[in-house]
Amino acid sequence: MPSFKEYSLTLAEPLLLMSMILAYTLLSQPLLLLKAPSSFRSKWFERMYVYLGPQLASSPLQIDYIESVMSQAHGLVLELGPGNGDQTFHLKANKIEKVYGAEPNEHFHASLVAKAKEIGLGDKYLPMKAGAEPQSLLPALQDAGLLPGTMTRLPEEGVFDSIVTIKSMCSVPQAQLPETMEVIRALLKPGGQFLFFEHLQSDASFITQCYVWIFNLFLWPALIGGCRLDGKLDKVIAGMSGWKTRNMENIREYQGHEVFRYMQGVCTKA
Ligand SMILES: C[S@@+](CC[C@H](N)C(=O)[O-])C[C@H]1O[C@@H](n2cnc3c(N)ncnc32)[C@H](O)[C@@H]1O
């Protein structure tokens, strides 16, 4: 049973993050809504993430786990939701043929390309304006020439050696997650790996679940680019067939009451 202090600290975590975001917006971007009303949401998230992304990416509580997952990416790679490219430095350029980044927010694309160059990937990082959901991802892969223009089903031999995602699958509408993961597995070559580090639903504590439910109603997704605190990636993967191995584990000595349950995973396609 967590102490009162432990509970208070975990419940304060999203509040603190949101206060930082609101303060940052009010102080540095007060006129953004007036200046860019049509693209306000994506532009605002991009500006905010330029500030927040590097801080989250350098968190000593997560950096080693993300390194251990991302550094395994090799060959032809698909990265889902790479954002600003704050995690790109974990990729090992000498193991990589090319990376396609499915990032729906176009405002991040220039920075993604620049960060890939910094780590020696040259022109091998190609951003695509797409989400991870099949209806968005598959046309982008067709446009990139990785899938045939007309097809009735995905190629049996797959396409990618590695598909990697860091804290992005929480932004995929959770009702579409099973279908999204089926396509992601199909896009891997046999023996290819799905590599992830994500925050997932923490369902051990009733108090935390109620708290998360309130945050998920509108506050959190609206402020954090569609992110939800009740991600179910682990449950979806556990219910799927077609994996040779599914190594998924909680990090940070998860005790059950935390709002953010982080998990790292390496799943190999059969
Ligand atoms: C919390 S940020 C993480 C960015 C980056 N992976 C990192 O760790 O620094 C979430 C990212 O997911 C992207 N995203 C939003 N909806 C998405 C979707 N449906 N599919 C894939 N990515 C999405 C956002 O644009 C954003 O760049």
Ligand as a Chemical Component Dictionary entry (heavy atoms), coordinates in Angstrom:
data_LIG
# 
_chem_comp.id                   LIG 
_chem_comp.type                 NON-POLYMER 
_chem_comp.pdbx_formal_charge   0 
_chem_comp.three_letter_code    LIG 
# 
loop_
_chem_comp_atom.comp_id 
_chem_comp_atom.atom_id 
_chem_comp_atom.alt_atom_id 
_chem_comp_atom.type_symbol 
_chem_comp_atom.charge 
_chem_comp_atom.model_Cartn_x 
_chem_comp_atom.model_Cartn_y 
_chem_comp_atom.model_Cartn_z 
_chem_comp_atom.pdbx_ordinal 
LIG C1  C1  C 0  4.609  12.767 -26.628 1  
LIG S1  S1  S 1  5.124  13.030 -28.286 2  
LIG C2  C2  C 0  6.531  11.941 -28.350 3  
LIG C3  C3  C 0  7.499  12.342 -29.415 4  
LIG C4  C4  C 0  8.782  11.516 -29.471 5  
LIG N1  N1  N 0  8.530  10.115 -29.749 6  
LIG C5  C5  C 0  9.567  11.679 -28.204 7  
LIG O1  O1  O 0  9.578  10.732 -27.389 8  
LIG O2  O2  O -1 10.176 12.737 -28.028 9  
LIG C6  C6  C 0  3.869  12.151 -29.173 10 
LIG C7  C7  C 0  4.018  12.227 -30.688 11 
LIG O3  O3  O 0  3.024  11.410 -31.311 12 
LIG C8  C8  C 0  2.528  12.100 -32.428 13 
LIG N2  N2  N 0  1.189  11.571 -32.750 14 
LIG C9  C9  C 0  -0.019 12.143 -32.529 15 
LIG N3  N3  N 0  -0.985 11.368 -33.007 16 
LIG C10 C10 C 0  -0.388 10.265 -33.537 17 
LIG C11 C11 C 0  -0.867 9.109  -34.215 18 
LIG N4  N4  N 0  -2.157 8.922  -34.401 19 
LIG N5  N5  N 0  0.034  8.201  -34.652 20 
LIG C12 C12 C 0  1.370  8.380  -34.431 21 
LIG N6  N6  N 0  1.872  9.459  -33.798 22 
LIG C13 C13 C 0  1.006  10.390 -33.367 23 
LIG C14 C14 C 0  2.518  13.556 -31.999 24 
LIG O4  O4  O 0  2.450  14.435 -33.110 25 
LIG C15 C15 C 0  3.824  13.636 -31.251 26 
LIG O5  O5  O 0  4.879  13.938 -32.091 27 
# 
loop_
_chem_comp_bond.comp_id 
_chem_comp_bond.atom_id_1 
_chem_comp_bond.atom_id_2 
_chem_comp_bond.value_order 
_chem_comp_bond.pdbx_ordinal 
LIG C1  S1  SING 1  
LIG S1  C2  SING 2  
LIG S1  C6  SING 3  
LIG C2  C3  SING 4  
LIG C3  C4  SING 5  
LIG C4  N1  SING 6  
LIG C4  C5  SING 7  
LIG C5  O1  DOUB 8  
LIG C5  O2  SING 9  
LIG C6  C7  SING 10 
LIG C7  O3  SING 11 
LIG C7  C15 SING 12 
LIG O3  C8  SING 13 
LIG C8  N2  SING 14 
LIG C8  C14 SING 15 
LIG N2  C9  SING 16 
LIG N2  C13 SING 17 
LIG C9  N3  DOUB 18 
LIG N3  C10 SING 19 
LIG C10 C11 SING 20 
LIG C10 C13 DOUB 21 
LIG C11 N4  SING 22 
LIG C11 N5  DOUB 23 
LIG N5  C12 SING 24 
LIG C12 N6  DOUB 25 
LIG N6  C13 SING 26 
LIG C14 O4  SING 27 
LIG C14 C15 SING 28 
LIG C15 O5  SING 29 
# 
